[in-house]
Each structure stands twice: as structure tokens, then as C-alpha cells.
Amino acid sequence: LICSFPSWCLIYAIYLGPAYAMSNLHLALDENLSSLWTYLSYGLLYLMLLHSICTFFAHICKWSGLAALLSGLVIGEITLAGGVTLHLENLPIWYQKLSPLQWTLSLLLKDLHGHTALSKLPPCKGKQIQRQDIIVQASCEPLDGDAALREVALSAGVEFTEARLGIGIGIFLVLTIVGFFIARYNGQKKPRSAPNKP
């Protein structure tokens, strides 16, 4: 379990590279590439947490279908509380604080929607709107990244995100090891076969 940890980190890092480019987070690049390293480190922590959840259920469940169902339920709940599928203000406060996805998004999106990143975007071209057979040029609204993050309730940063994700990984790794030993030594004991006696 521990020996496979670096190989899984490498596999997830390979997936995070193209995901970084497709998410437009590269627009907020600075000279020392801190946004890239932040994305990779938090992405690895988040994906390893999900991986440890799936590994935990794979070790404690006897059937693979049950393990997939339970890990899907837990990861689904994490996703629901992340602020992407459901608005965070519609959820109870305690439920909002338990989502690793919300911790990660509130940290990563702050740089992307900051004033320096939005100022690097190309200028907006006004849209042409037709009003009573007259084409009018509509002006662009000014970009306000903070307002966009407030709208989806991701403007408040979460403190100690890396510690929270690391603690979550540690908890699920310990639970996986304990679950493995319980499943291993609590299984059905086979009766000893008696030698053939005439």
C-alpha cells in the first residue's frame, strides 16, 4: 500500500498537467510558476484522498460491487458539498466545511479570478444587438472576479487546506490498514483436514 503511493502520485501528476492547461489556470501564471505548483500539489493531495477512500472500501468490502457503491456514495457526497453541483449557501454550515473539493476550489480559483489575472485577458469586444431594426453596439461589463466567487460562495478562503487534505489522506490510510488486517484475520477459518484414517 505504501509502496504504491509514489507510483499513483506520478500517474495523477500526468493527468493533472493537461487538466491545468484545460482549466485556464495558466492565465494566472507568474514568473516563478507558483500557480502551476499550487495546482499540482493540491490536485495531488485531493486525488490521493479520493484514491485512499476507494482503497479503504476495496479492502473492507467482500464484494467489489459493494466497494464501488460505497466509495461512489462518499465521493458523491464530497462532490455535492464542493459548491459545483449545489450552491454552498443551500447546504448546512457543517456540511460545507467537510468537503475537500470546496477547500481546493476556494484556494485555486482565488488566483484565477484575481485582478492581475483578469487584466491579462484580451479586451472585450462589444456585442451587436438589434433593437427595432437598428443594430447597436452593447458595451462590455467590467470583469469582477471577486463578485463571481462571492456568487458561488467560494470567495472565503479555507485555512490550512494542505493540512486538512493531508490529515484526510492519513486517516483513510490508517483506516485502510486497520480494515485490511480485520478482513484478513477475521475471515472464515478453514477447519483442519483430518488425515485419512481407515
Backbone as CSV, one residue per row, in Angstrom:
resi,resn,N_x,N_y,N_z,CA_x,CA_y,CA_z,C_x,C_y,C_z
1,LEU,0.833,-1.201,0.000,0.000,0.000,0.000,0.869,1.253,0.000
2,ILE,1.854,1.291,0.875,2.721,2.471,0.962,3.653,2.520,-0.239
3,CYS,4.078,1.363,-0.728,4.999,1.340,-1.871,4.327,1.816,-3.151
4,SER,3.021,1.654,-3.262,2.326,2.092,-4.474,2.014,3.584,-4.457
5,PHE,2.221,4.236,-3.329,1.898,5.660,-3.191,2.650,6.539,-4.195
6,PRO,3.994,6.398,-4.360,4.690,7.248,-5.337,4.255,7.000,-6.775
7,SER,3.970,5.740,-7.118,3.556,5.471,-8.497,2.193,6.083,-8.795
8,TRP,1.278,6.044,-7.828,-0.021,6.681,-8.038,0.119,8.195,-8.120
9,CYS,1.025,8.761,-7.327,1.267,10.212,-7.414,1.763,10.587,-8.801
10,LEU,2.652,9.771,-9.367,3.164,10.041,-10.711,2.048,9.945,-11.747
11,ILE,1.204,8.938,-11.631,0.093,8.781,-12.580,-0.862,9.968,-12.493
12,TYR,-1.202,10.384,-11.281,-2.111,11.522,-11.125,-1.464,12.822,-11.582
13,ALA,-0.155,12.967,-11.409,0.537,14.169,-11.889,0.502,14.238,-13.410
14,ILE,0.575,13.086,-14.071,0.487,13.059,-15.533,-0.894,13.530,-15.986
15,TYR,-1.933,13.183,-15.266,-3.277,13.647,-15.607,-3.490,15.118,-15.251
16,LEU,-2.823,15.597,-14.217,-3.033,16.978,-13.786,-2.401,17.998,-14.726
17,GLY,-1.368,17.612,-15.464,-0.727,18.545,-16.402,-1.697,19.049,-17.468
18,PRO,-2.313,18.156,-18.252,-3.300,18.628,-19.235,-4.531,19.268,-18.589
19,ALA,-4.915,18.798,-17.407,-6.066,19.405,-16.725,-5.768,20.849,-16.352
20,TYR,-4.522,21.138,-16.007,-4.122,22.508,-15.681,-4.269,23.403,-16.909
21,ALA,-3.848,22.900,-18.060,-3.950,23.699,-19.287,-5.404,23.890,-19.709
22,MET,-6.228,22.865,-19.541,-7.625,22.968,-19.963,-8.482,23.791,-19.018
23,SER,-8.024,23.986,-17.787,-8.826,24.741,-16.824,-8.595,26.244,-16.894
24,ASN,-7.728,26.693,-17.784,-7.386,28.112,-17.958,-6.703,28.704,-16.739
25,LEU,-6.212,27.887,-15.852,-5.468,28.415,-14.714,-4.099,28.929,-15.137
26,HIS,-3.662,28.559,-16.341,-2.376,29.062,-16.815,-2.434,30.555,-17.140
27,LEU,-3.640,31.123,-17.201,-3.752,32.567,-17.438,-3.227,33.368,-16.254
28,ALA,-3.210,32.770,-15.086,-2.746,33.463,-13.882,-1.289,33.146,-13.566
29,LEU,-0.523,32.722,-14.579,0.873,32.361,-14.343,1.689,33.569,-13.914
30,ASP,2.610,33.327,-13.040,3.557,34.362,-12.663,4.962,33.883,-13.021
31,GLU,5.957,34.655,-12.671,7.322,34.358,-13.102,7.857,33.050,-12.523
32,ASN,7.552,32.747,-11.297,8.104,31.540,-10.675,7.153,30.347,-10.730
33,LEU,6.116,30.414,-11.532,5.165,29.315,-11.761,4.506,28.818,-10.480
34,SER,4.249,29.713,-9.556,3.658,29.276,-8.284,2.237,28.756,-8.469
35,SER,1.484,29.297,-9.437,0.122,28.786,-9.637,0.147,27.356,-10.170
36,LEU,1.135,27.036,-11.000,1.268,25.665,-11.500,1.595,24.707,-10.361
37,TRP,2.555,25.071,-9.523,2.943,24.194,-8.425,1.824,24.085,-7.396
38,THR,1.098,25.167,-7.181,-0.039,25.111,-6.260,-1.102,24.157,-6.788
39,TYR,-1.400,24.269,-8.089,-2.401,23.398,-8.698,-1.968,21.938,-8.612
40,LEU,-0.711,21.663,-8.941,-0.240,20.277,-8.913,-0.233,19.707,-7.497
41,SER,0.215,20.495,-6.533,0.287,19.963,-5.168,-1.101,19.721,-4.583
42,TYR,-2.005,20.685,-4.733,-3.348,20.486,-4.185,-4.132,19.460,-4.987
43,GLY,-3.897,19.416,-6.282,-4.543,18.387,-7.092,-4.096,16.996,-6.691
44,LEU,-2.789,16.829,-6.447,-2.289,15.526,-5.996,-2.853,15.149,-4.636
45,LEU,-2.891,16.105,-3.724,-3.453,15.807,-2.403,-4.920,15.402,-2.508
46,TYR,-5.683,16.127,-3.328,-7.109,15.827,-3.473,-7.316,14.456,-4.125
47,LEU,-6.581,14.177,-5.199,-6.747,12.895,-5.879,-6.265,11.725,-5.021
48,MET,-5.221,11.936,-4.236,-4.764,10.864,-3.351,-5.766,10.619,-2.219
49,LEU,-6.465,11.664,-1.792,-7.526,11.465,-0.798,-8.644,10.609,-1.389
50,LEU,-9.063,10.913,-2.617,-10.095,10.100,-3.263,-9.601,8.672,-3.481
51,HIS,-8.339,8.534,-3.852,-7.757,7.206,-4.050,-7.741,6.412,-2.745
52,SER,-7.401,7.076,-1.650,-7.368,6.363,-0.368,-8.770,5.972,0.092
53,ILE,-9.778,6.780,-0.243,-11.165,6.408,0.071,-11.553,5.144,-0.688
54,CYS,-11.233,5.094,-1.980,-11.560,3.912,-2.783,-10.785,2.684,-2.311
55,THR,-9.519,2.870,-1.950,-8.715,1.757,-1.450,-9.263,1.236,-0.126
56,PHE,-9.708,2.145,0.722,-10.289,1.749,2.009,-11.491,0.839,1.799
57,PHE,-12.415,1.258,0.941,-13.605,0.437,0.725,-13.278,-0.850,-0.021
58,ALA,-12.245,-0.837,-0.860,-11.854,-2.065,-1.555,-11.309,-3.104,-0.580
59,HIS,-10.657,-2.650,0.495,-10.095,-3.596,1.454,-11.116,-4.098,2.467
60,ILE,-12.102,-3.283,2.820,-13.020,-3.742,3.869,-14.257,-4.442,3.324
61,CYS,-14.541,-4.297,2.048,-15.744,-4.922,1.482,-15.384,-6.248,0.827
62,LYS,-16.271,-7.204,0.998,-16.035,-8.528,0.433,-16.300,-8.534,-1.071
63,TRP,-17.282,-7.764,-1.515,-17.650,-7.731,-2.922,-17.207,-6.415,-3.545
64,SER,-16.700,-6.505,-4.748,-16.201,-5.296,-5.418,-17.340,-4.343,-5.773
65,GLY,-18.511,-4.869,-6.050,-19.655,-4.005,-6.347,-20.063,-3.161,-5.154
66,LEU,-20.028,-3.762,-3.972,-20.343,-3.021,-2.752,-19.286,-1.958,-2.473
67,ALA,-18.019,-2.291,-2.724,-16.942,-1.311,-2.531,-17.107,-0.136,-3.489
68,ALA,-17.471,-0.421,-4.733,-17.684,0.657,-5.703,-18.882,1.519,-5.310
69,LEU,-19.939,0.889,-4.815,-21.121,1.640,-4.393,-20.810,2.550,-3.205
70,LEU,-20.141,2.019,-2.194,-19.834,2.818,-1.004,-18.860,3.952,-1.314
71,SER,-17.819,3.665,-2.094,-16.885,4.742,-2.435,-17.551,5.764,-3.342
72,GLY,-18.453,5.333,-4.206,-19.203,6.279,-5.031,-20.103,7.178,-4.204
73,LEU,-20.722,6.610,-3.163,-21.556,7.430,-2.277,-20.730,8.474,-1.528
74,VAL,-19.579,8.068,-1.009,-18.739,9.012,-0.259,-18.187,10.095,-1.180
75,ILE,-17.677,9.705,-2.340,-17.125,10.693,-3.274,-18.241,11.569,-3.836
76,GLY,-19.428,11.011,-4.022,-20.567,11.826,-4.453,-20.942,12.876,-3.429
77,GLU,-20.912,12.498,-2.163,-21.192,13.474,-1.102,-20.125,14.558,-1.049
78,ILE,-18.879,14.182,-1.253,-17.800,15.177,-1.288,-18.023,16.152,-2.435
79,THR,-18.455,15.639,-3.579,-18.692,16.492,-4.746,-19.888,17.405,-4.527
80,LEU,-20.953,16.887,-3.919,-22.129,17.723,-3.668,-21.809,18.898,-2.761
81,ALA,-20.954,18.681,-1.781,-20.624,19.749,-0.841,-19.508,20.647,-1.347
82,GLY,-19.060,20.441,-2.580,-17.957,21.228,-3.113,-18.348,22.571,-3.672
83,GLY,-19.608,22.805,-3.918,-20.045,24.085,-4.445,-20.195,24.107,-5.949
84,VAL,-19.973,22.982,-6.608,-20.104,22.939,-8.064,-21.505,22.494,-8.456
85,THR,-21.980,21.407,-7.886,-23.299,20.893,-8.254,-24.421,21.543,-7.460
86,LEU,-24.197,21.823,-6.197,-25.175,22.518,-5.358,-24.534,23.786,-4.809
87,HIS,-25.323,24.847,-4.693,-24.787,26.088,-4.140,-24.500,25.887,-2.658
88,LEU,-23.361,26.399,-2.220,-22.934,26.174,-0.837,-23.887,26.782,0.183
89,GLU,-24.556,27.871,-0.169,-25.462,28.506,0.788,-26.735,27.697,1.004
90,ASN,-27.000,26.720,0.140,-28.158,25.850,0.322,-27.851,24.658,1.224
91,LEU,-26.621,24.525,1.640,-26.208,23.399,2.470,-25.983,23.861,3.903
92,PRO,-26.124,22.969,4.866,-25.813,23.352,6.254,-24.336,23.726,6.397
93,ILE,-24.044,24.560,7.380,-22.677,25.047,7.585,-21.706,23.895,7.841
94,TRP,-22.102,22.940,8.673,-21.197,21.835,8.991,-20.899,20.997,7.757
95,TYR,-21.871,20.897,6.838,-21.687,20.107,5.623,-20.741,20.807,4.656
96,GLN,-20.783,22.146,4.641,-19.890,22.911,3.769,-18.438,22.732,4.176
97,LYS,-18.186,22.611,5.454,-16.812,22.558,5.955,-16.155,21.198,5.764
98,LEU,-16.919,20.175,5.385,-16.367,18.830,5.273,-15.899,18.461,3.876
99,SER,-16.014,19.350,2.908,-15.726,18.977,1.532,-14.308,19.349,1.114
100,PRO,-13.478,18.364,0.793,-12.142,18.665,0.284,-12.183,19.390,-1.058
101,LEU,-13.229,19.161,-1.851,-13.345,19.861,-3.130,-13.545,21.354,-2.908
102,GLN,-14.344,21.724,-1.930,-14.559,23.142,-1.632,-13.284,23.780,-1.110
103,TRP,-12.517,23.061,-0.294,-11.247,23.596,0.207,-10.317,23.890,-0.958
104,THR,-10.236,22.934,-1.890,-9.303,23.063,-3.003,-9.751,24.146,-3.973
105,LEU,-11.040,24.174,-4.313,-11.527,25.176,-5.271,-11.400,26.594,-4.739
106,SER,-11.706,26.800,-3.472,-11.623,28.157,-2.938,-10.187,28.662,-2.943
107,LEU,-9.236,27.762,-2.862,-7.832,28.172,-2.905,-7.356,28.411,-4.337
108,LEU,-7.715,27.518,-5.265,-7.214,27.621,-6.632,-7.886,28.729,-7.431
109,LEU,-9.177,28.932,-7.236,-9.897,29.911,-8.046,-9.622,31.349,-7.638
110,LYS,-9.082,31.543,-6.450,-8.791,32.903,-5.998,-7.750,33.565,-6.898
111,ASP,-6.715,32.820,-7.305,-5.689,33.372,-8.190,-6.228,33.604,-9.593
112,LEU,-7.074,32.702,-10.068,-7.599,32.823,-11.425,-8.533,34.015,-11.571
113,HIS,-9.291,34.326,-10.535,-10.247,35.426,-10.596,-9.719,36.703,-9.947
114,GLY,-8.435,36.750,-9.687,-7.834,37.960,-9.122,-7.712,39.053,-10.167
115,HIS,-7.431,40.253,-9.711,-7.360,41.416,-10.607,-6.219,41.282,-11.615
116,THR,-5.074,40.751,-11.196,-3.938,40.644,-12.118,-4.210,39.637,-13.226
117,ALA,-4.867,38.537,-12.910,-5.177,37.540,-13.939,-6.232,38.063,-14.901
118,LEU,-7.230,38.771,-14.390,-8.282,39.290,-15.266,-7.774,40.430,-16.140
119,SER,-6.761,41.160,-15.689,-6.225,42.247,-16.510,-5.418,41.718,-17.685
120,LYS,-4.961,40.469,-17.629,-4.211,39.869,-18.729,-5.114,39.365,-19.852
121,LEU,-6.403,39.270,-19.593,-7.331,38.781,-20.616,-7.438,39.784,-21.753
122,PRO,-7.693,39.310,-22.975,-7.857,40.252,-24.091,-9.088,41.127,-23.868
123,PRO,-9.063,42.343,-24.397,-10.206,43.239,-24.183,-11.477,42.685,-24.818
124,CYS,-12.562,43.001,-24.190,-13.865,42.512,-24.636,-14.330,43.295,-25.856
125,LYS,-14.871,42.591,-26.815,-15.480,43.241,-27.972,-16.979,43.290,-27.713
126,GLY,-17.559,44.440,-27.865,-18.988,44.593,-27.602,-19.834,43.764,-28.546
127,LYS,-20.944,43.305,-28.048,-21.862,42.511,-28.860,-22.786,43.438,-29.632
128,GLN,-23.155,42.996,-30.809,-24.106,43.763,-31.609,-25.510,43.269,-31.297
129,ILE,-26.352,44.185,-30.878,-27.729,43.866,-30.511,-28.657,44.622,-31.448
130,GLN,-29.666,43.931,-31.948,-30.617,44.564,-32.853,-31.833,45.027,-32.057
131,ARG,-32.121,46.347,-32.140,-33.286,46.924,-31.476,-34.099,47.697,-32.507
132,GLN,-35.270,47.240,-32.772,-36.196,47.875,-33.711,-35.494,48.189,-35.033
133,ASP,-34.941,47.170,-35.637,-34.253,47.246,-36.925,-33.010,48.127,-36.905
134,ILE,-32.493,48.446,-35.736,-31.259,49.222,-35.627,-30.256,48.361,-34.854
135,ILE,-29.068,48.226,-35.407,-28.027,47.444,-34.743,-27.231,48.378,-33.845
136,VAL,-27.175,48.010,-32.567,-26.498,48.835,-31.570,-25.333,48.028,-30.989
137,GLN,-24.245,48.717,-30.684,-23.088,48.077,-30.062,-23.258,48.137,-28.543
138,ALA,-23.401,46.976,-27.893,-23.555,46.930,-26.436,-22.176,46.947,-25.784
139,SER,-22.071,47.670,-24.707,-20.783,47.744,-24.015,-20.581,46.511,-23.141
140,CYS,-19.332,46.222,-22.869,-18.991,45.073,-22.024,-19.044,45.479,-20.559
141,GLU,-19.467,44.552,-19.743,-19.457,44.797,-18.306,-18.035,44.620,-17.793
142,PRO,-17.635,45.390,-16.807,-16.281,45.203,-16.264,-16.173,43.853,-15.555
143,LEU,-15.003,43.256,-15.685,-14.777,41.948,-15.075,-14.532,42.102,-13.582
144,ASP,-15.254,41.336,-12.804,-15.082,41.368,-11.357,-15.021,39.926,-10.855
145,GLY,-13.805,39.430,-10.686,-13.618,38.046,-10.255,-14.080,37.799,-8.837
146,ASP,-13.915,38.803,-7.971,-14.357,38.628,-6.584,-15.871,38.468,-6.505
147,ALA,-16.587,39.221,-7.336,-18.048,39.094,-7.348,-18.467,37.718,-7.857
148,ALA,-17.736,37.209,-8.843,-18.058,35.877,-9.362,-17.838,34.805,-8.298
149,LEU,-16.754,34.923,-7.539,-16.503,33.942,-6.477,-17.493,34.081,-5.331
150,ARG,-17.906,35.314,-5.044,-18.921,35.505,-3.997,-20.256,34.913,-4.431
151,GLU,-20.539,34.984,-5.717,-21.811,34.461,-6.235,-21.922,32.952,-6.012
152,VAL,-20.825,32.244,-6.160,-20.852,30.794,-5.961,-20.344,30.394,-4.578
153,ALA,-20.166,31.365,-3.694,-19.772,31.165,-2.288,-18.411,30.503,-2.145
154,LEU,-17.492,30.810,-3.065,-16.137,30.283,-2.970,-15.116,31.377,-2.697
155,SER,-15.577,32.542,-2.262,-14.648,33.653,-2.039,-13.910,33.535,-0.718
156,ALA,-14.512,32.908,0.257,-13.857,32.777,1.563,-12.820,31.668,1.494
157,GLY,-11.575,32.018,1.712,-10.512,31.026,1.689,-10.581,30.125,2.910
158,VAL,-10.133,28.924,2.748,-10.115,27.956,3.839,-8.680,27.864,4.343
159,GLU,-8.508,27.998,5.635,-7.164,27.935,6.202,-6.698,26.488,6.322
160,PHE,-5.412,26.302,6.184,-4.754,25.006,6.360,-5.326,23.944,5.420
161,THR,-5.497,24.300,4.145,-6.052,23.351,3.186,-5.152,22.139,3.032
162,GLU,-3.844,22.371,2.897,-2.941,21.234,2.703,-2.905,20.343,3.939
163,ALA,-3.001,20.925,5.109,-3.027,20.115,6.331,-4.315,19.304,6.404
164,ARG,-5.426,19.913,6.030,-6.701,19.182,6.060,-6.686,18.016,5.085
165,LEU,-6.184,18.254,3.856,-6.122,17.173,2.881,-5.143,16.090,3.326
166,GLY,-4.011,16.480,3.883,-3.040,15.505,4.376,-3.585,14.683,5.526
167,ILE,-4.298,15.323,6.433,-4.916,14.596,7.548,-5.972,13.630,7.026
168,GLY,-6.747,14.057,6.028,-7.745,13.167,5.436,-7.107,11.946,4.798
169,ILE,-5.992,12.150,4.081,-5.281,11.018,3.483,-4.760,10.094,4.577
170,GLY,-4.173,10.672,5.610,-3.641,9.865,6.710,-4.716,9.053,7.402
171,ILE,-5.863,9.670,7.640,-6.966,8.958,8.302,-7.421,7.776,7.462
172,PHE,-7.599,8.003,6.152,-8.077,6.905,5.318,-7.007,5.845,5.101
173,LEU,-5.725,6.216,5.108,-4.681,5.192,5.013,-4.645,4.328,6.270
174,VAL,-4.770,4.948,7.435,-4.803,4.174,8.683,-6.043,3.281,8.712
175,LEU,-7.194,3.830,8.307,-8.412,3.013,8.261,-8.270,1.864,7.276
176,THR,-7.587,2.099,6.154,-7.377,1.043,5.172,-6.514,-0.069,5.748
177,ILE,-5.441,0.301,6.424,-4.560,-0.712,7.014,-5.291,-1.500,8.096
178,VAL,-6.026,-0.807,8.962,-6.795,-1.488,10.008,-7.868,-2.379,9.383
179,GLY,-8.577,-1.863,8.380,-9.595,-2.660,7.701,-9.014,-3.875,7.010
180,PHE,-7.820,-3.719,6.440,-7.160,-4.854,5.793,-6.852,-5.949,6.807
181,PHE,-6.303,-5.563,7.961,-5.974,-6.565,8.974,-7.227,-7.202,9.569
182,ILE,-8.280,-6.432,9.752,-9.527,-7.003,10.272,-10.103,-7.998,9.279
183,ALA,-10.119,-7.629,8.002,-10.656,-8.530,6.986,-9.764,-9.757,6.818
184,ARG,-8.479,-9.579,6.973,-7.536,-10.684,6.779,-7.629,-11.715,7.895
185,TYR,-7.686,-11.249,9.127,-7.637,-12.170,10.260,-9.005,-12.500,10.837
186,ASN,-10.054,-11.893,10.345,-11.393,-12.193,10.820,-12.173,-13.029,9.820
187,GLY,-11.517,-13.479,8.780,-12.197,-14.273,7.764,-12.606,-15.628,8.312
188,GLN,-13.319,-16.365,7.514,-13.750,-17.684,7.959,-12.536,-18.591,8.071
189,LYS,-12.434,-19.229,9.203,-11.308,-20.134,9.408,-11.674,-21.496,8.840
190,LYS,-10.754,-22.005,8.064,-10.988,-23.315,7.463,-10.663,-24.397,8.496
191,PRO,-11.510,-25.394,8.582,-11.196,-26.478,9.522,-9.986,-27.262,9.031
192,ARG,-9.227,-27.717,9.993,-8.074,-28.532,9.618,-8.570,-29.858,9.057
193,SER,-7.904,-30.274,8.028,-8.319,-31.547,7.438,-7.721,-32.696,8.250
194,ALA,-8.558,-33.608,8.561,-8.105,-34.772,9.332,-7.434,-35.750,8.379
195,PRO,-6.364,-36.349,8.832,-5.724,-37.336,7.948,-6.671,-38.519,7.725
196,ASN,-6.524,-39.123,6.592,-7.368,-40.279,6.268,-6.997,-41.447,7.164
197,LYS,-7.969,-41.824,7.956,-7.760,-42.982,8.824,-8.730,-44.073,8.390
198,PRO,-8.215,-45.298,8.294,-9.129,-46.379,7.883,-10.068,-46.819,8.959
